[in-house]
Amino acid sequence: MKKFLVTLLILSAGLLGACSKFNKIRKSKDPIEKYNAAIEYYEKKSYDKALILLEETEPLLRGKKEYEKAQYLMAQAYFKNKEYEMASYTFKRFYETYPRSEWAEECLYMHAFSLYSQSPESELDQKPTLEAIQSIQRYLNTYPQSSKTEEANKIIEELRSKLEKKAYEQALLYYKNSNYKAAIKAMTNFQKDFPDSAYMEEILYKRIECAYNLARESIFSKQKERLQETLELCDEYKDKFPQSKYLKEIQDISALATRQMAELNKIDNQQQN
């Protein structure tokens, strides 16, 4: 028990001493002293303390040679501290302020990587994901010979997969809620945006279901046009996926739509006569 208390007292004294040293540095009127201390804390991976000192000295270092490195370290400390929003902003600001710096390329990449680190799960709003893709593409366009090209392209592929899943889930939600117009629009956009998707066979089948149900529930004057659209979608689907597991369902829908078209044509002829 005594050994434990002694150890605890030693640790407490050490922590108090460290805090006392840090507080003393914070009170210093010399920005260079605080800047040098910030570098020491950064190198020891004490990013919280490094950030506090860098943020306090930033306005005092403006115009001095140390300012550039202070900005770079601040951005890196934000990132290492998992403050990705501040990191992305600070990396971008650094690149725009020092485009010829030895750290410029790294900062442009880290700006994009910080946005990538903010990208949420697919069910959430994907605005950060879109921003990350745009930023990574900007990096690749600016530095086409970069050693990070392969890594950057893999990140874009990962982010696009997330957008693909989000678009798929959104289209499916409209489908499940029988919101046929919204589902058809979402599925048509999905086909344009992700033509090689593994979900395509299912999405296009469900689009035909939605098209048929929309036609069936439409007012009389729109039924023929929408049934014709359904039949055209069925023909396109059979050409695209001749071995589809949904082929029987597609044929059934096509047969129903054809029969209903014939009935509508019969009614039209009767009305004309």
Accessible surface in RSA format (square Angstrom, percent):
REM  Atomic radii and reference values for relative SASA: ProtOr
REM  Chains: A
REM  Algorithm: Lee & Richards
REM  Probe-radius: 1.40
REM  Slices: 20
REM RES _ NUM      All-atoms   Total-Side   Main-Chain    Non-polar    All polar
REM                ABS   REL    ABS   REL    ABS   REL    ABS   REL    ABS   REL
RES MET A   1   172.98  89.6 126.97  84.0  46.01 109.5 107.21  91.2  65.76  87.1
RES LYS A   2   171.66  83.7 168.50 103.4   3.16   7.5 112.01 100.8  59.65  63.5
RES LYS A   3   173.84  84.8 169.39 103.9   4.45  10.6 115.56 104.0  58.27  62.1
RES PHE A   4   123.70  61.9 116.58  72.2   7.13  18.5 122.13  74.0   1.57   4.5
RES LEU A   5    81.62  45.5  81.46  58.3   0.15   0.4  81.46  57.2   0.15   0.4
RES VAL A   6    82.36  54.2  82.11  74.3   0.25   0.6  82.33  71.5   0.03   0.1
RES THR A   7    72.29  51.4  71.62  72.6   0.67   1.6  48.55  65.2  23.74  35.9
RES LEU A   8    84.44  47.0  83.37  59.6   1.07   2.7  84.24  59.2   0.21   0.6
RES LEU A   9   124.24  69.2 120.58  86.3   3.65   9.2 120.96  84.9   3.28   8.8
RES ILE A  10   116.40  66.2 110.52  82.3   5.88  14.2 113.68  81.9   2.72   7.4
RES LEU A  11   107.77  60.0 104.55  74.8   3.22   8.1 106.84  75.0   0.92   2.5
RES SER A  12    45.41  38.4  42.82  57.1   2.60   6.0  24.62  52.4  20.79  29.1
RES ALA A  13    62.98  57.9  50.38  77.7  12.60  28.7  54.53  76.8   8.45  22.4
RES GLY A  14    45.56  56.2   0.00   N/A  45.56  56.2  38.73 106.3   6.83  15.3
RES LEU A  15   121.11  67.4 119.60  85.6   1.51   3.8 120.13  84.4   0.98   2.6
RES LEU A  16   126.76  70.6 123.36  88.3   3.40   8.6 123.97  87.1   2.79   7.5
RES GLY A  17    39.62  48.9   0.00   N/A  39.62  48.9  33.98  93.2   5.64  12.6
RES ALA A  18    49.78  45.8  40.76  62.9   9.02  20.5  47.33  66.7   2.45   6.5
RES CYS A  19    61.39  46.4  60.10  67.0   1.29   3.0  15.82  40.1  45.57  49.1
RES SER A  20    69.56  58.8  60.58  80.8   8.98  20.7  29.27  62.3  40.29  56.4
RES LYS A  21   107.45  52.4 102.10  62.6   5.35  12.7  72.67  65.4  34.78  37.0
RES PHE A  22    15.64   7.8  15.64   9.7   0.00   0.0  15.64   9.5   0.00   0.0
RES ASN A  23    69.50  47.9  68.60  66.3   0.90   2.2  14.22  34.2  55.28  53.4
RES LYS A  24   158.83  77.5 150.49  92.3   8.34  19.9  97.62  87.9  61.21  65.2
RES ILE A  25    16.69   9.5  16.09  12.0   0.60   1.4  16.69  12.0   0.00   0.0
RES ARG A  26    98.66  41.4  86.33  44.0  12.34  29.4  11.08  15.1  87.58  53.1
RES LYS A  27   161.84  79.0 142.89  87.7  18.96  45.1  95.68  86.1  66.17  70.5
RES SER A  28    25.26  21.3   8.03  10.7  17.23  39.7  15.76  33.6   9.50  13.3
RES LYS A  29   195.13  95.2 168.24 103.2  26.89  64.0 116.66 105.0  78.47  83.6
RES ASP A  30    68.40  47.9  63.57  63.3   4.83  11.4  25.41  59.8  42.99  42.9
RES PRO A  31    24.45  17.8  24.10  22.0   0.34   1.2  24.29  20.1   0.16   1.0
RES ILE A  32    55.80  31.8  55.80  41.6   0.00   0.0  55.80  40.2   0.00   0.0
RES GLU A  33    83.50  47.9  77.25  58.4   6.25  14.9  32.65  63.2  50.85  41.5
RES LYS A  34    14.75   7.2  14.75   9.0   0.00   0.0   1.04   0.9  13.71  14.6
RES TYR A  35    14.52   6.8  14.52   8.3   0.00   0.0   7.10   5.3   7.41   9.1
RES ASN A  36    70.75  48.8  68.71  66.4   2.04   4.9  21.40  51.5  49.34  47.7
RES ALA A  37     9.46   8.7   7.40  11.4   2.06   4.7   8.97  12.6   0.49   1.3
RES ALA A  38     0.00   0.0   0.00   0.0   0.00   0.0   0.00   0.0   0.00   0.0
RES ILE A  39    26.82  15.3  26.82  20.0   0.00   0.0  26.82  19.3   0.00   0.0
RES GLU A  40    86.17  49.5  84.70  64.1   1.47   3.5  28.72  55.5  57.45  46.9
RES TYR A  41    25.99  12.1  25.99  14.8   0.00   0.0  23.23  17.5   2.77   3.4
RES TYR A  42    33.97  15.9  31.81  18.1   2.17   5.6  24.67  18.5   9.30  11.5
RES GLU A  43   125.94  72.3  95.18  72.0  30.76  73.2  40.29  77.9  85.65  69.9
RES LYS A  44   135.49  66.1 107.89  66.2  27.61  65.7  81.48  73.3  54.01  57.5
RES LYS A  45   154.80  75.5 137.01  84.1  17.78  42.3  79.78  71.8  75.02  79.9
RES SER A  46    40.55  34.3  31.26  41.7   9.28  21.4  13.86  29.5  26.68  37.4
RES TYR A  47    35.32  16.5  32.69  18.6   2.63   6.9  21.08  15.8  14.25  17.6
RES ASP A  48    89.87  63.0  85.89  85.5   3.98   9.4  28.79  67.8  61.08  60.9
RES LYS A  49    64.50  31.5  64.41  39.5   0.09   0.2  15.34  13.8  49.17  52.4
RES ALA A  50     0.00   0.0   0.00   0.0   0.00   0.0   0.00   0.0   0.00   0.0
RES LEU A  51     8.00   4.5   8.00   5.7   0.00   0.0   8.00   5.6   0.00   0.0
RES ILE A  52    58.05  33.0  57.05  42.5   0.99   2.4  57.95  41.7   0.10   0.3
RES LEU A  53     0.00   0.0   0.00   0.0   0.00   0.0   0.00   0.0   0.00   0.0
RES LEU A  54     0.09   0.1   0.06   0.0   0.03   0.1   0.06   0.0   0.03   0.1
RES GLU A  55    78.48  45.1  65.85  49.8  12.63  30.1  25.79  49.9  52.68  43.0
RES GLU A  56    53.02  30.4  37.42  28.3  15.60  37.1  36.49  70.6  16.52  13.5
RES THR A  57     0.01   0.0   0.01   0.0   0.00   0.0   0.00   0.0   0.01   0.0
RES GLU A  58    24.79  14.2  24.76  18.7   0.03   0.1   1.20   2.3  23.58  19.3
RES PRO A  59    78.56  57.3  62.05  56.6  16.51  60.0  62.05  51.2  16.51 102.6
RES LEU A  60    97.00  54.0  84.15  60.2  12.85  32.3  88.04  61.8   8.97  24.1
RES LEU A  61     0.00   0.0   0.00   0.0   0.00   0.0   0.00   0.0   0.00   0.0
RES ARG A  62   143.21  60.1 123.06  62.7  20.16  48.0  54.17  74.0  89.04  54.0
RES GLY A  63    84.99 104.8   0.00   N/A  84.99 104.8  43.40 119.1  41.59  93.2
RES LYS A  64    95.64  46.7  81.87  50.2  13.77  32.8  35.51  32.0  60.13  64.1
RES LYS A  65   186.40  90.9 152.39  93.5  34.01  81.0 107.01  96.3  79.39  84.6
RES GLU A  66    28.81  16.5  26.17  19.8   2.64   6.3  10.76  20.8  18.05  14.7
RES TYR A  67    25.73  12.0  25.73  14.6   0.00   0.0  17.26  13.0   8.47  10.4
RES GLU A  68    49.56  28.5  48.65  36.8   0.92   2.2  10.28  19.9  39.28  32.1
RES LYS A  69    76.47  37.3  75.97  46.6   0.50   1.2  31.72  28.5  44.76  47.7
RES ALA A  70     0.18   0.2   0.18   0.3   0.00   0.0   0.18   0.3   0.00   0.0
RES GLN A  71     5.17   2.9   5.17   3.8   0.00   0.0   2.24   4.8   2.93   2.2
RES TYR A  72    28.70  13.4  28.70  16.3   0.00   0.0  11.62   8.7  17.09  21.1
RES LEU A  73     9.52   5.3   9.52   6.8   0.00   0.0   9.52   6.7   0.00   0.0
RES MET A  74     4.61   2.4   4.61   3.0   0.00   0.0   0.05   0.0   4.55   6.0
RES ALA A  75     0.00   0.0   0.00   0.0   0.00   0.0   0.00   0.0   0.00   0.0
RES GLN A  76    11.87   6.6  11.87   8.7   0.00   0.0   1.69   3.6  10.18   7.7
RES ALA A  77     0.00   0.0   0.00   0.0   0.00   0.0   0.00   0.0   0.00   0.0
RES TYR A  78     9.78   4.6   9.78   5.6   0.00   0.0   3.20   2.4   6.58   8.1
RES PHE A  79    37.15  18.6  35.53  22.0   1.62   4.2  35.53  21.5   1.62   4.6
RES LYS A  80    93.44  45.6  68.59  42.1  24.85  59.2  26.13  23.5  67.31  71.7
RES ASN A  81    44.28  30.5  26.60  25.7  17.68  42.6   3.02   7.3  41.26  39.9
RES LYS A  82   154.36  75.3 136.10  83.5  18.26  43.5  79.24  71.3  75.12  80.0
RES GLU A  83    69.69  40.0  61.57  46.6   8.12  19.3  35.59  68.8  34.10  27.8
RES TYR A  84    54.73  25.6  51.37  29.2   3.36   8.7  28.70  21.6  26.03  32.1
RES GLU A  85   131.80  75.7 128.05  96.9   3.75   8.9  42.12  81.5  89.67  73.2
RES MET A  86    82.13  42.5  81.57  54.0   0.56   1.3  49.88  42.4  32.25  42.7
RES ALA A  87     0.00   0.0   0.00   0.0   0.00   0.0   0.00   0.0   0.00   0.0
RES SER A  88     7.83   6.6   7.82  10.4   0.01   0.0   0.39   0.8   7.44  10.4
RES TYR A  89   123.69  57.7 117.93  67.1   5.76  15.0  89.18  67.0  34.51  42.5
RES THR A  90     0.86   0.6   0.80   0.8   0.06   0.1   0.03   0.0   0.82   1.2
RES PHE A  91     0.00   0.0   0.00   0.0   0.00   0.0   0.00   0.0   0.00   0.0
RES LYS A  92    82.68  40.3  82.68  50.7   0.00   0.0  25.68  23.1  56.99  60.7
RES ARG A  93    69.50  29.2  66.49  33.9   3.01   7.2  40.60  55.5  28.90  17.5
RES PHE A  94     1.27   0.6   0.12   0.1   1.14   3.0   1.27   0.8   0.00   0.0
RES TYR A  95    26.99  12.6  26.99  15.4   0.00   0.0   9.14   6.9  17.85  22.0
RES GLU A  96   101.50  58.3  73.44  55.6  28.06  66.8  34.12  66.0  67.38  55.0
RES THR A  97    77.78  55.3  51.87  52.6  25.91  61.8  44.34  59.6  33.44  50.6
RES TYR A  98    49.81  23.3  46.03  26.2   3.78   9.8  40.01  30.1   9.80  12.1
RES PRO A  99    75.11  54.7  61.27  55.8  13.84  50.3  61.27  50.6  13.84  86.0
RES ARG A 100   234.54  98.5 200.04 102.0  34.50  82.2  78.67 107.5 155.87  94.5
RES SER A 101    20.69  17.5   0.51   0.7  20.17  46.5   9.84  21.0  10.85  15.2
RES GLU A 102   148.58  85.3 103.73  78.5  44.85 106.8  45.54  88.1 103.04  84.1
RES TRP A 103    49.41  19.8  49.31  23.9   0.10   0.2  34.29  18.3  15.12  24.5
RES ALA A 104     2.66   2.4   2.66   4.1   0.00   0.0   2.66   3.7   0.00   0.0
RES GLU A 105    65.46  37.6  63.41  48.0   2.05   4.9  20.43  39.5  45.03  36.8
RES GLU A 106    62.65  36.0  56.92  43.1   5.73  13.6  29.63  57.3  33.02  27.0
RES CYS A 107     0.00   0.0   0.00   0.0   0.00   0.0   0.00   0.0   0.00   0.0
RES LEU A 108     0.88   0.5   0.73   0.5   0.15   0.4   0.73   0.5   0.15   0.4
RES TYR A 109     6.39   3.0   6.39   3.6   0.00   0.0   6.39   4.8   0.00   0.0
RES MET A 110    25.84  13.4  25.84  17.1   0.00   0.0   7.75   6.6  18.10  24.0
RES HIS A 111    16.05   8.8  16.05  11.2   0.00   0.0   9.98  10.3   6.08   7.1
RES ALA A 112     0.18   0.2   0.18   0.3   0.00   0.0   0.18   0.3   0.00   0.0
RES PHE A 113    50.55  25.3  49.77  30.8   0.78   2.0  50.30  30.5   0.25   0.7
RES SER A 114     0.00   0.0   0.00   0.0   0.00   0.0   0.00   0.0   0.00   0.0
RES LEU A 115    18.23  10.2  18.23  13.0   0.00   0.0  18.23  12.8   0.00   0.0
RES TYR A 116    47.58  22.2  43.02  24.5   4.56  11.9  19.20  14.4  28.38  35.0
RES SER A 117    39.48  33.4   9.86  13.2  29.62  68.2  12.53  26.7  26.95  37.8
RES GLN A 118    54.58  30.5  34.76  25.4  19.81  47.2  19.61  41.7  34.97  26.5
RES SER A 119    17.32  14.6   0.67   0.9  16.65  38.4   0.67   1.4  16.65  23.3
RES PRO A 120    28.18  20.5  17.68  16.1  10.51  38.2  28.18  23.3   0.00   0.0
RES GLU A 121   115.69  66.4 113.82  86.1   1.87   4.5  33.77  65.3  81.92  66.9
RES SER A 122     9.04   7.6   7.01   9.4   2.03   4.7   3.73   8.0   5.30   7.4
RES GLU A 123   112.67  64.7  93.94  71.1  18.73  44.6  49.58  95.9  63.09  51.5
RES LEU A 124    98.16  54.7  95.62  68.4   2.53   6.4  98.16  68.9   0.00   0.0
RES ASP A 125   102.57  71.8  90.19  89.8  12.39  29.3  41.65  98.0  60.93  60.8
RES GLN A 126    10.94   6.1   7.68   5.6   3.25   7.7   8.07  17.2   2.87   2.2
RES LYS A 127   130.52  63.7 127.67  78.3   2.85   6.8  71.60  64.4  58.92  62.8
RES PRO A 128    37.44  27.3  37.29  34.0   0.15   0.5  37.44  30.9   0.00   0.0
RES THR A 129     0.00   0.0   0.00   0.0   0.00   0.0   0.00   0.0   0.00   0.0
RES LEU A 130    88.31  49.2  87.87  62.9   0.44   1.1  87.87  61.7   0.44   1.2
RES GLU A 131    65.42  37.6  64.15  48.5   1.27   3.0  25.11  48.6  40.31  32.9
RES ALA A 132     0.00   0.0   0.00   0.0   0.00   0.0   0.00   0.0   0.00   0.0
RES ILE A 133    27.89  15.9  27.89  20.8   0.00   0.0  27.89  20.1   0.00   0.0
RES GLN A 134   120.52  67.4 111.20  81.3   9.32  22.2  44.39  94.5  76.13  57.7
RES SER A 135    14.78  12.5  11.49  15.3   3.29   7.6   3.55   7.6  11.23  15.7
RES ILE A 136     0.99   0.6   0.92   0.7   0.08   0.2   0.99   0.7   0.00   0.0
RES GLN A 137    76.84  43.0  76.84  56.2   0.00   0.0  32.64  69.5  44.20  33.5
RES ARG A 138    95.15  39.9  91.07  46.4   4.08   9.7  44.75  61.2  50.39  30.5
RES TYR A 139     1.20   0.6   1.20   0.7   0.00   0.0   0.09   0.1   1.11   1.4
RES LEU A 140    16.89   9.4  12.96   9.3   3.94   9.9  13.01   9.1   3.88  10.4
RES ASN A 141   104.65  72.2  78.46  75.8  26.19  63.1  29.38  70.7  75.27  72.8
RES THR A 142    59.96  42.6  34.44  34.9  25.52  60.8  30.86  41.4  29.10  44.0
RES TYR A 143    49.53  23.1  46.06  26.2   3.46   9.0  41.81  31.4   7.72   9.5
RES PRO A 144    85.43  62.3  66.13  60.3  19.30  70.2  69.56  57.4  15.86  98.6
RES GLN A 145   167.39  93.6 138.07 100.9  29.31  69.8  65.13 138.6 102.26  77.6
RES SER A 146    15.18  12.8   0.12   0.2  15.06  34.7   6.42  13.7   8.76  12.3
RES SER A 147   116.91  98.8  73.35  97.9  43.56 100.3  58.75 125.1  58.16  81.5
RES LYS A 148    74.35  36.3  73.25  44.9   1.10   2.6  35.94  32.4  38.41  40.9
RES THR A 149    42.46  30.2  42.35  42.9   0.11   0.3  41.82  56.2   0.64   1.0
RES GLU A 150   117.91  67.7 111.81  84.6   6.10  14.5  45.78  88.6  72.12  58.9
RES GLU A 151    74.49  42.8  70.14  53.1   4.35  10.4  34.47  66.7  40.02  32.7
RES ALA A 152     0.00   0.0   0.00   0.0   0.00   0.0   0.00   0.0   0.00   0.0
RES ASN A 153    72.71  50.1  67.51  65.2   5.21  12.5  23.74  57.1  48.98  47.3
RES LYS A 154   128.69  62.8 122.34  75.1   6.35  15.1  77.02  69.3  51.67  55.0
RES ILE A 155    10.90   6.2  10.60   7.9   0.30   0.7  10.90   7.8   0.00   0.0
RES ILE A 156    21.48  12.2  21.48  16.0   0.00   0.0  21.48  15.5   0.00   0.0
RES GLU A 157   120.47  69.2 115.68  87.5   4.79  11.4  41.03  79.4  79.44  64.9
RES GLU A 158    83.51  47.9  75.01  56.8   8.50  20.2  38.31  74.1  45.20  36.9
RES LEU A 159     0.00   0.0   0.00   0.0   0.00   0.0   0.00   0.0   0.00   0.0
RES ARG A 160   104.62  43.9 104.00  53.0   0.62   1.5  29.81  40.7  74.81  45.3
RES SER A 161    59.55  50.3  53.12  70.9   6.44  14.8  29.76  63.4  29.79  41.7
RES LYS A 162    42.49  20.7  36.69  22.5   5.81  13.8  27.24  24.5  15.26  16.3
RES LEU A 163    24.67  13.7  22.12  15.8   2.55   6.4  22.24  15.6   2.42   6.5
RES GLU A 164    32.59  18.7  32.59  24.7   0.00   0.0   3.11   6.0  29.48  24.1
RES LYS A 165    93.92  45.8  93.85  57.6   0.08   0.2  40.37  36.3  53.55  57.0
RES LYS A 166    54.24  26.5  54.21  33.3   0.02   0.1  32.52  29.3  21.72  23.1
RES ALA A 167    30.45  28.0  22.35  34.5   8.09  18.4  28.91  40.7   1.54   4.1
RES TYR A 168    29.05  13.6  29.05  16.5   0.00   0.0  14.29  10.7  14.76  18.2
RES GLU A 169    59.74  34.3  53.24  40.3   6.50  15.5  34.52  66.8  25.22  20.6
RES GLN A 170    61.71  34.5  59.08  43.2   2.63   6.3  26.50  56.4  35.21  26.7
RES ALA A 171     0.00   0.0   0.00   0.0   0.00   0.0   0.00   0.0   0.00   0.0
RES LEU A 172    22.57  12.6  22.57  16.1   0.00   0.0  22.57  15.9   0.00   0.0
RES LEU A 173    93.38  52.0  91.66  65.6   1.73   4.3  93.05  65.4   0.33   0.9
RES TYR A 174    66.54  31.1  66.54  37.9   0.00   0.0  27.83  20.9  38.71  47.7
RES TYR A 175    53.73  25.1  47.28  26.9   6.45  16.8  24.85  18.7  28.88  35.6
RES LYS A 176   144.46  70.5 112.35  68.9  32.11  76.5  70.10  63.1  74.36  79.2
RES ASN A 177    99.83  68.8  72.82  70.4  27.01  65.0  22.61  54.4  77.22  74.6
RES SER A 178    63.97  54.1  49.47  66.0  14.50  33.4  22.06  47.0  41.91  58.7
RES ASN A 179    69.88  48.2  63.39  61.3   6.49  15.6  15.67  37.7  54.21  52.4
RES TYR A 180    30.57  14.3  27.08  15.4   3.49   9.1  10.05   7.5  20.52  25.3
RES LYS A 181   127.29  62.1 118.54  72.7   8.75  20.8  71.97  64.8  55.31  58.9
RES ALA A 182    27.40  25.2  18.54  28.6   8.86  20.2  25.59  36.0   1.81   4.8
RES ALA A 183     0.00   0.0   0.00   0.0   0.00   0.0   0.00   0.0   0.00   0.0
RES ILE A 184    37.68  21.4  37.68  28.1   0.00   0.0  37.68  27.1   0.00   0.0
RES LYS A 185   144.81  70.6 139.33  85.5   5.48  13.1  87.17  78.5  57.64  61.4
RES ALA A 186    20.10  18.5  10.77  16.6   9.33  21.2  16.49  23.2   3.60   9.5
RES MET A 187     0.00   0.0   0.00   0.0   0.00   0.0   0.00   0.0   0.00   0.0
RES THR A 188    41.79  29.7  41.45  42.0   0.33   0.8  35.63  47.9   6.16   9.3
RES ASN A 189    61.73  42.6  61.21  59.2   0.52   1.2  15.60  37.6  46.12  44.6
RES PHE A 190     1.64   0.8   0.01   0.0   1.63   4.2   1.34   0.8   0.30   0.9
RES GLN A 191    54.80  30.6  53.37  39.0   1.43   3.4  13.98  29.8  40.82  31.0
RES LYS A 192   150.58  73.5 122.56  75.2  28.02  66.7  83.27  75.0  67.31  71.7
RES ASP A 193    80.10  56.1  69.60  69.3  10.51  24.8  15.25  35.9  64.85  64.7
RES PHE A 194    20.70  10.4  16.90  10.5   3.81   9.9  20.70  12.6   0.00   0.0
RES PRO A 195    80.01  58.3  68.38  62.3  11.63  42.3  69.29  57.2  10.72  66.6
RES ASP A 196   141.32  99.0 108.70 108.2  32.62  77.1  43.86 103.2  97.46  97.2
RES SER A 197    14.98  12.7   0.00   0.0  14.98  34.5   5.44  11.6   9.55  13.4
RES ALA A 198   103.69  95.3  63.99  98.7  39.70  90.3  75.73 106.6  27.96  74.1
RES TYR A 199    68.24  31.9  66.36  37.8   1.88   4.9  40.61  30.5  27.63  34.1
RES MET A 200     6.83   3.5   6.78   4.5   0.05   0.1   6.78   5.8   0.05   0.1
RES GLU A 201    49.64  28.5  48.28  36.5   1.36   3.2  11.12  21.5  38.53  31.5
RES GLU A 202    37.45  21.5  36.70  27.8   0.75   1.8  10.46  20.2  26.98  22.0
RES ILE A 203     0.00   0.0   0.00   0.0   0.00   0.0   0.00   0.0   0.00   0.0
RES LEU A 204     8.55   4.8   8.16   5.8   0.39   1.0   8.16   5.7   0.39   1.0
RES TYR A 205    19.26   9.0  19.26  11.0   0.00   0.0   8.06   6.1  11.20  13.8
RES LYS A 206    28.57  13.9  28.57  17.5   0.00   0.0   9.68   8.7  18.89  20.1
RES ARG A 207    20.10   8.4  20.10  10.2   0.00   0.0   1.10   1.5  19.01  11.5
RES ILE A 208     2.01   1.1   2.01   1.5   0.00   0.0   2.01   1.4   0.00   0.0
RES GLU A 209    37.79  21.7  36.82  27.9   0.97   2.3   5.84  11.3  31.95  26.1
RES CYS A 210     0.06   0.0   0.06   0.1   0.00   0.0   0.00   0.0   0.06   0.1
RES ALA A 211     7.83   7.2   6.04   9.3   1.79   4.1   7.13  10.0   0.70   1.9
RES TYR A 212    19.26   9.0  19.26  11.0   0.00   0.0  15.54  11.7   3.72   4.6
RES ASN A 213    31.31  21.6  31.31  30.3   0.00   0.0   0.20   0.5  31.11  30.1
RES LEU A 214    33.14  18.5  33.11  23.7   0.03   0.1  33.11  23.3   0.03   0.1
RES ALA A 215     0.16   0.1   0.00   0.0   0.16   0.4   0.00   0.0   0.16   0.4
RES ARG A 216   119.04  50.0 100.79  51.4  18.25  43.5  36.05  49.3  82.99  50.3
RES GLU A 217   113.01  64.9  76.63  58.0  36.39  86.6  36.53  70.7  76.49  62.4
RES SER A 218    14.63  12.4   0.13   0.2  14.50  33.4   7.74  16.5   6.89   9.6
RES ILE A 219   117.97  67.1 108.41  80.8   9.56  23.0 115.95  83.5   2.02   5.5
RES PHE A 220    95.14  47.6  85.28  52.8   9.86  25.6  85.43  51.8   9.71  27.8
RES SER A 221    90.08  76.1  55.67  74.3  34.41  79.3  53.01 112.9  37.07  51.9
RES LYS A 222    88.81  43.3  88.71  54.4   0.11   0.3  44.76  40.3  44.05  46.9
RES GLN A 223    38.92  21.8  38.92  28.4   0.00   0.0   1.83   3.9  37.09  28.1
RES LYS A 224    71.35  34.8  70.47  43.2   0.89   2.1  41.46  37.3  29.89  31.8
RES GLU A 225   109.19  62.7  99.63  75.4   9.56  22.8  40.67  78.7  68.52  55.9
RES ARG A 226    42.45  17.8  41.95  21.4   0.50   1.2   4.80   6.6  37.66  22.8
RES LEU A 227     2.71   1.5   2.71   1.9   0.00   0.0   2.71   1.9   0.00   0.0
RES GLN A 228    74.52  41.7  74.52  54.5   0.00   0.0  31.56  67.2  42.96  32.6
RES GLU A 229    81.53  46.8  80.31  60.8   1.22   2.9  30.28  58.6  51.26  41.8
RES THR A 230     0.00   0.0   0.00   0.0   0.00   0.0   0.00   0.0   0.00   0.0
RES LEU A 231    27.61  15.4  27.32  19.5   0.29   0.7  27.32  19.2   0.29   0.8
RES GLU A 232    86.74  49.8  83.99  63.5   2.75   6.6  29.16  56.4  57.58  47.0
RES LEU A 233    32.43  18.1  30.42  21.8   2.01   5.1  30.42  21.4   2.01   5.4
RES CYS A 234     0.00   0.0   0.00   0.0   0.00   0.0   0.00   0.0   0.00   0.0
RES ASP A 235    79.01  55.3  76.74  76.4   2.27   5.4  25.27  59.5  53.73  53.6
RES GLU A 236   102.92  59.1  96.81  73.2   6.11  14.5  46.14  89.3  56.78  46.4
RES TYR A 237     4.07   1.9   1.61   0.9   2.46   6.4   3.93   3.0   0.13   0.2
RES LYS A 238    63.32  30.9  57.63  35.4   5.69  13.6  30.72  27.7  32.60  34.7
RES ASP A 239   121.90  85.4  95.32  94.9  26.58  62.9  31.91  75.1  89.99  89.7
RES LYS A 240   106.79  52.1  79.62  48.9  27.17  64.7  41.12  37.0  65.67  70.0
RES PHE A 241    39.92  20.0  36.54  22.6   3.38   8.8  39.92  24.2   0.00   0.0
RES PRO A 242    75.23  54.8  65.91  60.1   9.32  33.9  68.06  56.2   7.16  44.5
RES GLN A 243   164.98  92.3 136.61  99.8  28.37  67.6  62.17 132.3 102.82  78.0
RES SER A 244    12.50  10.6   0.00   0.0  12.50  28.8   3.66   7.8   8.84  12.4
RES LYS A 245   159.81  78.0 125.60  77.1  34.21  81.4  83.77  75.4  76.04  81.0
RES TYR A 246    34.69  16.2  34.69  19.7   0.00   0.0  22.36  16.8  12.33  15.2
RES LEU A 247    42.33  23.6  41.99  30.0   0.34   0.9  41.99  29.5   0.34   0.9
RES LYS A 248   142.59  69.6 138.73  85.1   3.86   9.2 109.04  98.1  33.55  35.7
RES GLU A 249    72.15  41.4  70.46  53.3   1.69   4.0  29.22  56.5  42.93  35.1
RES ILE A 250     0.00   0.0   0.00   0.0   0.00   0.0   0.00   0.0   0.00   0.0
RES GLN A 251    89.74  50.2  84.27  61.6   5.47  13.0  23.42  49.8  66.32  50.3
RES ASP A 252    64.68  45.3  62.15  61.9   2.53   6.0  22.26  52.4  42.43  42.3
RES ILE A 253    17.06   9.7  17.06  12.7   0.00   0.0  17.06  12.3   0.00   0.0
RES SER A 254    17.05  14.4  17.05  22.8   0.00   0.0   3.12   6.6  13.93  19.5
RES ALA A 255    49.46  45.5  38.09  58.8  11.38  25.9  46.43  65.4   3.04   8.0
RES LEU A 256    68.33  38.1  68.25  48.8   0.09   0.2  68.25  47.9   0.09   0.2
RES ALA A 257     0.00   0.0   0.00   0.0   0.00   0.0   0.00   0.0   0.00   0.0
RES THR A 258    73.99  52.6  73.13  74.1   0.86   2.0  63.24  84.9  10.75  16.3
RES ARG A 259   134.47  56.5 128.86  65.7   5.61  13.4  55.88  76.4  78.59  47.6
RES GLN A 260    44.66  25.0  44.21  32.3   0.45   1.1  22.38  47.6  22.28  16.9
RES MET A 261    28.41  14.7  28.41  18.8   0.00   0.0  28.41  24.2   0.00   0.0
RES ALA A 262    58.92  54.2  48.78  75.3  10.14  23.1  53.12  74.8   5.79  15.3
RES GLU A 263    93.26  53.5  90.97  68.8   2.29   5.4  35.64  68.9  57.62  47.0
RES LEU A 264    11.67   6.5  11.67   8.4   0.00   0.0  11.67   8.2   0.00   0.0
RES ASN A 265    59.07  40.7  58.18  56.2   0.89   2.1  19.05  45.9  40.02  38.7
RES LYS A 266   131.89  64.3 127.96  78.5   3.93   9.4  73.68  66.3  58.20  62.0
RES ILE A 267    67.01  38.1  67.01  49.9   0.00   0.0  67.01  48.3   0.00   0.0
RES ASP A 268    32.86  23.0  31.62  31.5   1.24   2.9  11.21  26.4  21.65  21.6
RES ASN A 269    82.35  56.8  80.63  77.9   1.72   4.1  19.18  46.2  63.17  61.1
RES GLN A 270   114.02  63.8  95.93  70.1  18.09  43.1  40.86  87.0  73.16  55.5
RES GLN A 271   131.01  73.3  95.34  69.7  35.66  84.9  45.11  96.0  85.90  65.1
RES GLN A 272   149.42  83.6 110.20  80.5  39.22  93.4  45.51  96.9 103.91  78.8
RES ASN A 273   160.55 110.7  96.88  93.6  63.67 153.3  46.02 110.8 114.54 110.7
END  Absolute sums over single chains surface
CHAIN  1 A    16572.1      14522.7       2049.4       9010.4       7561.7
END  Absolute sums over all chains
TOTAL         16572.1      14522.7       2049.4       9010.4       7561.7
